[in-house]
């Protein structure tokens, strides 16, 4: 439990970095004399930083251990948060947000690698579900914290708060997290061993599909994150504090489903849970799209099916990564890096797509339908192929 609490606090740095400034997006547009699409690209910058950072830090953590990359990355996040607070225009803000994401990537990838160092299979899925409960407090609180800060200060104060948070988490990492990768289990130094490891992972078709499923599920969440402040504040007229409350309700749906997943794991396999959850997500997203296009139901017609989609994502997010990481325990850091990079990299693509489609409820709904349907089709395809190969192998053996 202590390990889960520490990892949960550290991995919360990413969601807090992403979500805490969401209520401030419209005010950043006005203050920096920019457009909503341009300001939305600062979110894309953060996600790109998170993706690239994990590709670098993951293999590094397999070589030098978990603690050093974690501590160094958190220090980078602190410096970047300070720079964001004094950014003079939206282009510079986007650049520093990318650096901020790069620093936060250390906590994300190291936490996943530590889970794989200590747990496997259903145990890993259970721990990730518990970890989601701890880290799930972050997206619930982040917009509320941001909204509260905006009551007394400008959007720049939000990044000042993230600086203070980074310092607190750095102290926690230094004094509360032991090294979980002993020297005898570390991988060889050099560029080519890293390339070979990534090559081996990418040749594993099932691993690649599971990573894709996890990334697409995360993209459904990022579609909501990217468009939520504009949909709820500009389209439905909520203020910054009301937006924070509604956003928190969606996060609660996500967290509740992730905890229900622990109970489901006692009766069903992770693969079956993921297929069922994605099927539900497709149906709910289709309902949301129809209501949005027809203009029926208003904000309630948008939020109710949205919460079902977020609940489905809460079931996919612990299981798909656990299944993927269980296939490559010998390179947990690199595997976690590829997983995280895919999740945040695809999220970086999805965020501007929502903006390009109009930043309204139709844009969010259509995007959620697309990513959920592709994830479901990919998982069913690889599951069917795997079953056929197993039957063929058994028949051949007989």
Protein Blocks (a to p, Z undefined) as FASTA:
>chain_A
ZZmmmmmmmmmmmmmmmmmmmmmmmmmmmmnopafklmmmmmmmmmmmmmmmmmmmmmmm
mmnojklmmmmmmmmmmmmmmmmmmocbfklmmmmmmmmmmmmmmmmmmmmmmmmmmpgc
jllmmmmmmmmmmmmmmmmmmmmmmmmmmmmmcfklmmmmmmmmmmmmmmmmmmmmccfb
dfklpccedjklmmmmmmmmmmmmklmmmmmmmmmmmmmmmmmmmmmmmmmmmmnopafk
lmmmmmmmmmmmmmmmmmmmmmmmmmbcfklmmmmmmmmmmmmmmmmmmmmmnopoijml
mmmmmmmmmmmmmmmmmmmmmmmmmmmmmlmmlmmmmmmmmmmmmmmmmmmmmmmnnopa
klmmmmmmmmmmmmmmmmmmmmmmmmmmmmmmmmmmZZ
